[in-house]
Amino acid sequence: MEKCETNDMVGGELLSTVNMLRRHIYNNRAEMEDPKNHPTSTQEWFLVYIVQRKGQDVFQKDLETQFNVRGSTATEILKAMERKGLILREPLPQNKRAKKITLTPKGLAICQENHRRIMEIENKLLTGFEQEEIRQLLEFLSRMQQNME
């Protein structure tokens, strides 16, 4: 029977990196005036996605696909974002079941601040990497995600 060496396991390294990233994000959250009414890290990524789609309608299904979350998970995240006053979900006149997601002024202001913080984290995370290495890293991560589907 082969010995199980955990120090060479890619999954373990990814998990360690994600945990460090989470700690960094949540340590910054503790510095906020009112963290209870601020978005969670997942909600922050949802906000960024919505802002980046300027002029395009964004629906729950888009977020499910982009972030690989179940419909029920996306529903709960969006409900919480509505309660915090970050987004509005507006039914379309031609299809009342499809709800377009838009940011409120509060959501936009928080998104702008969060974008600044996310860029700080991204810069720290990628310090010392060349553009080609970043491109390769993104390609490798994408392939790993496809392998897990």
trRosetta pair geometry for C-beta under 8 A, 3 or more apart (Angstrom, degrees):
i j d omega theta_ij theta_ji phi_ij phi_ji
5 8 5.3 28 116 21 115 106
5 9 7.5 171 105 -35 66 89
6 9 5.3 -44 -156 6 52 125
6 12 5.6 110 -180 -71 89 168
7 12 7.8 -95 -109 91 19 147
9 12 4.0 72 85 7 108 112
9 13 6.9 176 94 -10 58 82
10 13 5.6 -57 -151 37 35 111
10 14 6.3 35 152 -20 69 104
10 144 7.7 -139 137 -115 134 138
11 14 5.7 -53 -147 36 32 111
11 15 6.3 32 154 -19 65 106
12 15 5.7 -53 -146 37 31 112
12 16 6.3 33 154 -20 64 106
13 16 5.6 -53 -147 36 31 114
13 17 6.3 32 154 -19 64 106
14 17 5.7 -56 -149 37 31 111
14 18 6.3 31 154 -19 66 106
14 144 7.8 -175 -82 150 156 161
15 18 5.7 -53 -145 37 31 111
15 19 6.3 32 155 -19 64 106
16 19 5.8 -55 -149 36 29 111
16 20 6.5 28 154 -17 64 105
17 20 5.8 -55 -149 36 31 110
17 21 6.3 33 152 -20 65 107
18 21 5.5 -55 -148 37 31 114
18 22 6.3 35 153 -21 65 104
19 22 5.6 -50 -147 34 32 113
19 23 6.5 34 154 -20 64 103
20 23 5.7 -52 -150 34 32 112
20 24 6.4 33 152 -20 64 105
21 24 5.7 -55 -151 34 31 112
21 25 6.5 28 152 -17 65 106
21 121 7.1 86 -148 -179 86 125
21 125 7.1 26 -101 -95 106 126
22 25 5.7 -58 -149 38 31 109
22 26 6.0 18 160 -9 69 111
22 41 7.1 -122 -126 -1 72 168
23 26 6.0 -62 -140 45 27 102
23 27 6.0 33 159 -25 65 106
24 27 5.9 -50 -144 31 26 112
24 28 6.8 25 155 -15 58 104
24 121 6.1 135 122 -124 132 110
24 124 7.7 -165 -162 87 156 146
25 28 6.0 -62 -161 36 30 109
25 29 6.5 34 145 -26 66 106
25 41 4.9 47 149 -97 152 129
25 121 6.9 13 -77 -98 81 155
26 29 4.9 -44 -146 29 43 120
26 30 6.8 53 154 -27 65 93
26 41 7.5 -67 -61 -43 76 122
27 30 5.9 -45 -159 21 35 114
27 31 7.6 35 145 -18 58 100
28 31 5.8 -55 -165 27 42 114
28 32 7.7 57 142 -36 64 92
28 117 6.2 137 158 -156 158 132
29 32 5.7 -35 -166 2 46 118
29 35 5.2 86 165 -131 90 121
29 38 6.7 -175 -146 90 93 141
29 41 7.9 -89 -57 -57 134 87
30 35 6.7 -15 -102 -64 31 151
32 35 4.7 122 69 -75 117 76
32 38 5.4 -6 146 -35 165 156
34 37 4.8 0 132 35 116 106
34 38 6.5 146 97 -30 69 92
35 38 5.1 -57 -145 29 41 120
37 84 5.7 149 -163 -142 66 97
38 84 7.8 98 -131 -160 2 141
38 110 6.9 171 -142 -143 77 131
39 43 3.3 -136 -168 101 107 122
39 44 4.9 151 103 -58 124 67
39 46 7.8 -139 -167 49 141 102
39 47 6.3 -156 -12 -23 175 131
39 81 6.7 22 -112 -110 106 89
39 84 6.7 160 -77 101 68 164
39 86 6.1 67 -70 -90 113 160
39 110 6.3 122 0 144 111 142
39 114 7.3 -22 56 -75 122 153
40 43 4.7 97 47 8 71 104
40 44 7.1 -124 97 -9 39 86
40 77 8.0 -102 50 -135 122 93
40 80 7.7 16 1 120 113 145
41 44 5.4 -47 -150 29 35 117
41 45 6.8 34 152 -17 64 99
42 45 5.8 -53 -154 34 36 109
42 46 6.6 39 147 -20 66 102
42 67 7.4 96 -156 -171 95 152
42 77 6.0 -90 120 -128 121 133
43 46 5.4 -49 -150 34 38 116
43 47 6.4 42 150 -23 66 101
43 77 6.2 -172 -83 -171 80 97
43 80 6.9 -100 -83 98 133 112
43 81 5.4 168 -141 -84 115 104
43 84 7.8 48 -176 39 159 151
43 86 6.9 76 174 79 121 171
44 47 5.6 -51 -152 32 33 113
44 48 6.5 33 151 -19 65 103
44 110 7.9 -114 -111 142 80 103
44 111 7.7 156 -151 -114 65 62
44 114 4.6 -154 -149 -169 111 148
44 118 7.1 171 149 -63 123 120
45 48 5.6 -49 -147 35 35 113
45 49 6.4 40 152 -22 65 103
45 67 6.6 116 117 -100 129 128
46 49 5.7 -55 -152 34 31 113
46 50 6.5 30 152 -19 65 105
46 63 5.8 22 -128 -135 98 130
46 67 7.4 -46 -80 -34 78 151
46 77 6.5 156 -45 145 154 128
46 78 7.6 -156 -173 -83 158 72
46 81 6.8 -96 93 -73 143 154
47 50 5.8 -56 -151 35 31 110
47 51 6.4 28 154 -16 66 107
47 81 7.9 180 -65 -138 91 132
47 86 6.6 -79 -89 175 116 125
47 87 7.9 -143 -97 -60 79 106
47 103 6.8 79 -144 -104 84 120
47 107 6.0 -157 -126 -178 113 93
47 110 6.7 -76 -152 97 167 99
47 111 4.1 -148 154 -97 120 105
47 114 6.5 76 80 59 136 148
48 51 5.8 -57 -148 38 31 110
48 52 6.2 30 156 -21 65 109
48 111 6.3 168 -75 -155 52 100
48 114 6.9 -116 -59 107 100 115
48 115 6.1 137 -109 -90 101 88
48 118 6.7 -2 -81 5 149 169
49 52 5.9 -59 -149 36 28 111
49 53 6.7 20 155 -16 62 109
49 58 7.2 132 125 -140 93 144
49 62 7.7 170 151 129 127 106
49 63 6.5 132 94 -107 152 81
49 66 5.8 116 -135 123 147 163
49 67 7.7 -96 -46 -44 156 107
50 53 6.1 -66 -156 36 31 107
50 58 5.1 -137 -120 45 77 169
50 87 7.3 -160 -79 -107 173 118
50 101 6.1 -97 -113 114 127 110
50 102 7.5 150 -177 -133 129 27
50 103 5.7 141 119 -48 135 102
50 107 7.9 -14 80 149 145 129
50 111 7.7 -98 66 -107 100 153
51 54 7.0 7 173 -59 48 81
51 103 6.8 24 -73 -31 80 150
51 108 7.1 125 -97 -126 112 73
51 111 5.1 156 -44 156 141 147
51 115 7.4 -81 77 -65 157 132
53 56 4.2 -88 174 62 95 111
53 57 8.0 -63 144 72 127 15
53 58 5.1 118 77 -66 153 112
53 62 7.8 35 -78 156 163 155
57 100 4.9 -75 -153 -126 102 112
58 62 5.3 -109 -155 61 71 149
58 63 7.2 68 172 -45 105 92
58 100 6.9 94 58 -163 52 68
58 101 4.8 -63 95 58 98 99
58 102 7.8 142 46 -74 101 47
59 62 5.2 110 57 -3 65 100
59 63 7.8 -134 103 1 42 86
59 98 6.0 -41 -123 -166 136 92
59 99 6.9 127 -135 73 82 51
59 100 6.4 -59 -82 -105 75 46
59 101 6.6 151 -108 -2 24 96
60 63 5.8 -59 -157 37 40 109
60 64 6.3 43 148 -23 71 104
60 71 7.2 68 141 -142 122 77
60 74 5.2 124 -170 135 97 131
60 75 7.0 29 -150 -77 145 63
60 78 6.3 -66 -106 -36 104 157
60 89 8.0 20 -51 -127 103 127
60 99 7.0 44 -20 63 105 95
60 101 7.0 116 -59 -40 60 125
61 64 5.4 -49 -146 33 35 116
61 65 6.4 33 156 -17 66 105
62 65 6.0 -60 -152 38 28 108
62 66 6.1 24 155 -17 66 113
63 66 5.7 -54 -137 40 30 110
63 67 5.9 -9 175 15 67 113
63 69 7.2 -25 134 46 84 116
63 74 5.3 138 97 -139 113 123
63 77 7.9 -144 145 83 143 133
63 78 7.6 141 58 -63 162 112
63 101 7.6 22 -31 17 127 161
64 67 7.1 -79 -139 53 15 82
64 68 7.7 53 168 -113 51 11
64 69 5.6 -108 -131 69 59 73
64 70 7.1 -20 -141 164 108 9
64 71 5.9 -5 -104 -83 145 58
64 74 4.8 -73 -75 -40 86 152
65 68 7.5 13 -172 -71 24 48
67 74 7.8 140 63 -91 119 101
68 145 7.2 -137 -55 -165 159 121
69 73 4.3 -115 174 90 109 129
69 74 5.2 135 100 -56 118 85
69 77 7.4 22 135 -5 164 142
70 73 4.5 95 57 5 81 104
70 74 7.0 -149 93 -4 42 86
71 74 5.7 -56 -147 38 31 110
71 75 6.3 37 154 -24 65 105
72 75 5.6 -49 -148 31 32 116
72 76 6.7 30 155 -16 63 103
73 76 6.0 -57 -153 36 31 107
73 77 6.4 30 152 -18 66 108
74 77 5.7 -56 -146 38 32 112
74 78 6.1 28 157 -16 67 109
75 78 6.0 -61 -147 40 26 107
75 79 6.3 29 155 -22 64 107
76 79 5.7 -50 -144 33 31 113
76 80 6.5 31 156 -17 63 105
77 80 5.9 -58 -155 36 29 110
77 81 6.4 29 149 -19 64 108
78 81 5.4 -52 -146 36 35 114
78 82 6.4 41 152 -22 65 100
78 87 6.7 -70 -154 74 79 145
78 89 6.6 64 166 -61 125 132
78 101 6.9 -96 -135 -109 122 130
79 82 5.7 -52 -153 33 32 113
79 83 6.5 34 150 -19 65 104
80 83 5.6 -51 -149 34 34 113
80 84 6.4 27 154 -12 65 107
81 84 5.8 -58 -147 42 32 108
81 86 4.4 -79 -172 63 84 120
81 87 4.7 29 131 17 117 113
81 107 7.4 55 -179 -108 104 123
82 85 7.6 40 178 -72 33 25
82 86 7.4 -91 -71 48 22 74
82 87 5.8 -65 -78 72 63 84
82 88 7.2 90 -120 -107 91 33
82 89 6.5 -52 -83 -2 127 102
84 106 8.0 -148 137 119 79 133
85 104 5.6 -74 165 58 72 161
85 106 5.0 32 121 57 105 150
85 107 7.3 -150 125 -44 59 87
86 103 6.9 -49 164 -141 65 74
86 104 6.1 -165 -177 31 15 105
86 106 6.2 -99 -99 101 48 98
86 107 3.7 102 -170 -94 63 101
86 110 6.6 -59 -121 46 104 141
87 101 5.5 -12 -173 -167 132 93
87 102 6.6 146 -158 78 76 38
87 103 5.9 -54 -104 -105 69 43
87 104 6.4 -142 -87 -11 15 87
87 107 5.5 86 -62 -87 57 161
88 101 7.5 158 79 -152 47 47
88 102 5.2 -14 57 62 95 91
88 103 7.9 42 16 127 79 3
88 104 6.1 105 -28 -64 93 88
89 99 4.0 32 173 156 99 133
89 100 7.2 158 -156 72 53 38
89 101 5.6 -20 -101 -96 74 69
90 99 6.2 145 64 -160 26 78
90 100 5.1 -26 65 59 89 91
90 102 6.5 7 4 8 116 113
91 95 7.5 -138 -176 101 85 52
91 96 4.5 13 -176 -149 139 56
91 97 7.4 65 -134 -3 106 11
91 98 7.0 108 -148 75 64 50
91 99 5.3 -46 -83 -98 53 76
91 100 7.8 134 -126 12 6 77
92 95 4.8 21 73 54 115 77
92 96 7.2 -134 61 -79 59 26
92 98 5.1 -7 15 84 120 102
92 99 7.5 -155 -14 -99 75 27
92 100 6.1 93 -64 -25 89 104
95 98 4.3 34 108 19 119 110
103 107 3.8 -144 -159 96 89 123
103 108 4.7 113 131 -58 135 79
103 111 6.6 -50 -132 -13 150 143
104 107 4.6 101 46 4 71 103
104 108 7.1 -134 92 -5 39 85
105 108 5.7 -53 -147 36 33 112
105 109 6.4 33 156 -19 66 105
106 109 5.9 -55 -148 36 30 110
106 110 6.3 26 156 -14 65 108
107 110 5.9 -58 -147 40 29 108
107 111 6.0 33 154 -25 65 109
108 111 5.5 -55 -146 35 29 115
108 112 6.5 32 155 -23 64 101
109 112 5.9 -52 -152 30 30 110
109 113 6.8 23 152 -10 62 105
110 113 5.8 -59 -152 41 35 108
110 114 5.9 32 152 -18 69 111
111 114 5.6 -56 -140 42 30 111
111 115 6.1 39 156 -29 65 102
112 115 5.7 -46 -147 27 28 115
112 116 7.0 32 151 -19 58 100
113 116 5.8 -52 -159 30 35 113
113 117 6.7 30 147 -14 66 106
114 117 5.4 -55 -149 40 39 111
114 118 5.9 41 152 -23 71 104
115 118 5.6 -50 -141 36 31 112
115 119 6.4 33 156 -20 63 104
116 119 6.0 -57 -153 34 27 110
116 120 6.8 31 148 -21 61 103
117 120 5.5 -51 -154 31 35 114
117 121 6.5 32 151 -16 67 104
118 121 5.6 -55 -151 38 35 111
118 122 6.1 37 150 -21 68 105
119 122 5.5 -48 -141 37 34 114
119 123 6.2 38 156 -22 65 104
120 123 5.9 -56 -150 35 27 111
120 124 6.4 25 153 -16 63 107
121 124 5.7 -56 -148 38 31 110
121 125 6.0 33 153 -22 66 110
122 125 5.6 -57 -145 37 28 114
122 126 6.1 -1 165 4 66 115
123 126 6.4 -73 -140 50 23 91
123 127 6.6 54 155 -62 62 84
124 127 6.0 -22 -153 -21 31 114
126 129 4.7 -75 -172 34 79 127
126 134 5.9 29 -147 -98 131 116
129 133 4.5 -133 -165 88 90 125
129 134 5.2 106 134 -58 129 86
129 137 7.3 -31 -153 -14 147 142
130 133 4.7 97 54 4 76 104
130 134 7.2 -141 95 -5 41 85
131 134 5.6 -54 -151 35 34 112
131 135 6.4 36 152 -20 66 104
132 135 5.6 -51 -148 35 34 114
132 136 6.3 33 153 -17 65 105
133 136 5.6 -54 -147 39 32 111
133 137 6.2 38 152 -24 65 105
134 137 5.6 -50 -146 33 31 114
134 138 6.5 31 155 -17 63 104
135 138 6.0 -56 -152 36 29 109
135 139 6.4 29 150 -18 63 108
136 139 5.5 -56 -149 37 34 113
136 140 6.2 34 154 -20 68 105
137 140 5.7 -54 -147 36 30 110
137 141 6.3 28 156 -17 65 107
138 141 5.8 -53 -144 38 30 110
138 142 6.3 34 155 -21 63 107
139 142 5.7 -56 -149 36 29 113
139 143 6.5 28 154 -18 64 106
140 143 5.8 -56 -150 36 31 110
140 144 6.4 33 152 -21 65 104
141 144 5.6 -52 -148 34 33 113
141 145 6.5 35 152 -20 65 103
142 145 5.7 -53 -151 34 32 112
142 146 6.5 32 151 -18 64 104
143 146 5.6 -52 -149 36 35 112
143 147 6.4 39 151 -23 65 103
144 147 5.5 -52 -151 33 33 115
144 148 6.6 27 153 -17 64 107
145 148 5.8 -61 -152 37 32 109
145 149 7.0 45 150 -37 64 96
146 149 5.8 -41 -155 10 37 116
